[in-house]
Amino acid sequence: MTDPVRTPAPPADEPLSGHHPLTTRPSDPRRGSPPARRSLRSRLLRSIAYGLALVPVSLLTFVRTLLGRSDAVHQTWRELARFQGSPDPIRLRRPGLFSSLLSAVVSLVLGLLSWFLVMLLVTAVVRGPFYGFVEHGPFGPGTWGGPTKAGAWAVHAAISIPIVVSIPFILRGLALLQAASIRRLYGSATSRMVLPATIVLAIAGGAFFYSWTQQL
């Protein structure tokens, strides 16, 4: 009886033979449930953590790119994408130095914007549903919902609810857009709007963040 011939497995960055290079690989059962089965709350929490991690990760990839450690940069982006559940940024091409540095800078700006949104989220929670615990008055006629504490509390809570609900979805959108820009960097086919949307958002976010720091 002859032994079956085993075909060697392709390299990690190479597409499987006979499949489209952008085909999603089967999930490893050892890594838990696939991204599609994660709850909405889990996806939102991971996207918030993704946005907070963008600042240190972007700085790390910037330094590693300057040092010529392109393999380490690619692995860092892959691990971050897997954490969120985004498609794996398979390396179909090796980006140049300028493209890699630009991607790190844009990611850094999006990370700073994410930090600002998280701070705004925390502020909206503290001064919304918990307004009465942090503000003890007096509540003058100029206070939203004043002059009573109950009225001011109710109005601030009502105003904060849309902010608290919407910011996690905005952060998820930022995380997905940044992850798509990384896939595009390594040669994956993405929407034509990914690159211009990422650049415009990074410029607008940088300007908004700068204007906010001038008010401190």
C-alpha positions as CSV (number, residue, x, y, z in Angstrom):
1,M,0.0,0.0,0.0
2,T,1.5,3.3,-1.1
3,D,1.5,6.4,1.1
4,P,-0.5,9.3,-0.2
5,V,1.5,12.1,-1.7
6,R,1.4,15.2,0.4
7,T,1.4,18.6,-1.2
8,P,3.6,21.1,0.6
9,A,1.7,24.0,2.2
10,P,2.2,27.4,0.5
11,P,4.1,30.2,2.3
12,A,2.0,32.3,4.7
13,D,2.0,35.3,2.4
14,E,1.2,33.4,-0.7
15,P,-2.4,32.8,-1.9
16,L,-3.7,29.2,-2.1
17,S,-3.4,27.6,-5.5
18,G,-6.6,27.7,-7.4
19,H,-8.2,30.3,-5.2
20,H,-8.5,34.0,-5.7
21,P,-5.7,35.8,-3.8
22,L,-8.2,37.8,-1.8
23,T,-10.2,34.8,-0.7
24,T,-10.7,34.7,3.1
25,R,-8.9,31.8,4.7
26,P,-10.8,29.4,6.9
27,S,-10.7,30.4,10.6
28,D,-8.5,28.4,13.0
29,P,-10.8,26.8,15.6
30,R,-8.0,27.3,18.1
31,R,-8.5,31.0,17.8
32,G,-12.1,31.0,18.9
33,S,-15.2,32.0,17.0
34,P,-14.7,33.6,13.6
35,P,-15.2,37.4,13.3
36,A,-18.7,37.1,11.8
37,R,-19.9,35.3,15.0
38,R,-18.7,37.9,17.4
39,S,-21.4,39.9,19.1
40,L,-21.9,43.5,18.2
41,R,-20.7,44.6,21.7
42,S,-17.5,42.6,21.2
43,R,-16.9,44.1,17.8
44,L,-17.4,47.7,19.1
45,L,-15.2,47.1,22.1
46,R,-12.4,45.7,20.0
47,S,-12.7,48.6,17.6
48,I,-12.4,51.0,20.5
49,A,-9.3,49.2,21.7
50,Y,-8.0,49.1,18.1
51,G,-8.3,52.9,17.8
52,L,-6.5,53.4,21.1
53,A,-3.7,51.1,20.0
54,L,-3.2,52.9,16.7
55,V,-1.0,55.6,18.3
56,P,1.7,53.4,19.8
57,V,1.5,50.9,17.0
58,S,1.8,53.6,14.3
59,L,4.9,55.0,16.1
60,L,6.4,51.5,16.4
61,T,5.8,50.8,12.7
62,F,7.3,54.2,11.7
63,V,10.5,53.5,13.6
64,R,10.7,49.9,12.3
65,T,10.2,51.1,8.7
66,L,13.1,53.5,9.1
67,L,15.2,50.7,10.4
68,G,14.3,48.5,7.4
69,R,12.4,45.9,9.4
70,S,9.6,45.5,6.9
71,D,8.8,42.0,7.9
72,A,8.2,43.1,11.5
73,V,6.0,46.0,10.3
74,H,3.9,43.7,8.3
75,Q,3.5,41.2,11.2
76,T,2.4,44.1,13.5
77,W,-0.3,45.2,11.1
78,R,-1.5,41.6,10.7
79,E,-1.8,41.0,14.5
80,L,-3.7,44.3,14.9
81,A,-6.1,43.3,12.1
82,R,-6.7,39.9,13.6
83,F,-7.4,41.4,17.0
84,Q,-10.3,43.5,15.5
85,G,-11.4,40.7,13.2
86,S,-10.5,42.5,9.9
87,P,-9.4,40.6,6.9
88,D,-5.7,39.6,7.0
89,P,-3.5,42.1,5.1
90,I,-1.8,39.4,2.9
91,R,1.5,40.7,1.5
92,L,0.9,40.6,-2.3
93,R,3.6,43.3,-2.8
94,R,6.3,45.0,-0.8
95,P,5.4,48.7,-0.3
96,G,8.2,51.2,-0.7
97,L,9.7,53.2,2.1
98,F,7.7,56.4,1.4
99,S,4.4,54.5,1.2
100,S,5.1,52.7,4.5
101,L,6.0,55.9,6.3
102,L,3.0,57.7,4.9
103,S,0.7,54.9,6.0
104,A,2.2,55.0,9.5
105,V,1.7,58.8,9.8
106,V,-1.9,58.6,8.5
107,S,-2.6,55.8,11.0
108,L,-1.1,57.9,13.8
109,V,-3.5,60.8,12.9
110,L,-6.4,58.4,12.9
111,G,-5.2,57.1,16.2
112,L,-5.1,60.5,17.7
113,L,-8.6,61.2,16.4
114,S,-9.7,57.9,18.0
115,W,-8.2,59.0,21.3
116,F,-10.1,62.3,21.1
117,L,-13.4,60.5,20.4
118,V,-12.8,58.1,23.3
119,M,-12.2,61.1,25.6
120,L,-15.4,62.7,24.3
121,L,-17.3,59.4,24.9
122,V,-16.1,59.3,28.5
123,T,-17.0,62.9,29.0
124,A,-20.5,62.3,27.6
125,V,-21.0,59.5,30.0
126,V,-19.8,61.3,33.0
127,R,-21.6,64.6,32.3
128,G,-24.7,62.8,30.9
129,P,-26.2,59.9,32.8
130,F,-24.0,60.8,35.8
131,Y,-24.4,64.5,35.6
132,G,-26.1,64.9,38.9
133,F,-23.2,63.1,40.7
134,V,-20.5,65.4,39.3
135,E,-22.4,68.7,39.3
136,H,-23.9,69.9,42.5
137,G,-25.0,73.4,41.4
138,P,-26.1,76.0,41.7
139,F,-28.0,75.6,38.5
140,G,-28.8,79.0,37.1
141,P,-31.2,79.9,34.3
142,G,-28.4,79.6,31.8
143,T,-27.9,75.9,32.6
144,W,-29.4,73.5,30.2
145,G,-32.5,72.2,31.9
146,G,-32.1,74.6,34.9
147,P,-32.7,76.0,37.3
148,T,-33.6,72.7,39.0
149,K,-31.0,69.9,39.4
150,A,-33.5,67.3,38.1
151,G,-34.2,69.3,35.0
152,A,-30.5,69.9,34.3
153,W,-29.7,66.2,34.9
154,A,-32.5,65.1,32.5
155,V,-31.5,67.4,29.7
156,H,-27.8,66.6,29.9
157,A,-28.5,62.9,30.0
158,A,-30.8,63.2,27.0
159,I,-28.2,65.1,25.0
160,S,-25.5,62.7,25.8
161,I,-27.4,59.5,24.8
162,P,-27.0,60.0,21.0
163,I,-23.3,60.8,21.5
164,V,-22.6,57.8,23.7
165,V,-24.4,55.5,21.2
166,S,-22.9,56.9,18.0
167,I,-19.2,57.3,19.0
168,P,-18.5,53.5,19.2
169,F,-19.9,53.0,15.7
170,I,-17.8,56.0,14.5
171,L,-14.7,54.4,16.1
172,R,-15.5,51.1,14.4
173,G,-15.8,52.9,11.0
174,L,-12.4,54.5,11.6
175,A,-10.8,51.2,12.5
176,L,-12.2,49.4,9.5
177,L,-11.1,52.2,7.2
178,Q,-7.6,52.2,8.5
179,A,-7.4,48.4,8.3
180,A,-8.6,48.6,4.6
181,S,-5.9,51.2,3.9
182,I,-3.3,48.7,5.2
183,R,-4.6,45.9,3.0
184,R,-4.4,48.3,0.1
185,L,-0.8,49.2,1.1
186,Y,0.1,45.5,0.7
187,G,-1.6,45.0,-2.6
188,S,-5.1,43.8,-1.8
189,A,-8.0,45.1,-3.9
190,T,-10.1,47.5,-1.9
191,S,-12.7,50.1,-2.8
192,R,-11.4,53.1,-4.8
193,M,-12.7,55.3,-2.0
194,V,-10.5,53.9,0.7
195,L,-7.4,55.9,-0.1
196,P,-9.0,59.3,-0.7
197,A,-11.4,58.8,2.2
198,T,-8.5,57.9,4.5
199,I,-6.4,60.9,3.4
200,V,-9.3,63.4,3.7
201,L,-10.3,62.0,7.1
202,A,-6.7,62.1,8.4
203,I,-6.3,65.8,7.3
204,A,-9.7,66.8,8.7
205,G,-9.0,64.8,11.9
206,G,-5.6,66.4,12.3
207,A,-7.0,69.9,11.8
208,F,-9.8,69.2,14.3
209,F,-7.4,67.8,16.8
210,Y,-5.0,70.8,16.4
211,S,-7.8,73.3,16.8
212,W,-8.9,71.6,20.0
213,T,-5.5,71.7,21.5
214,Q,-5.3,75.4,20.9
215,Q,-8.3,75.8,23.3
216,L,-6.6,74.0,26.2
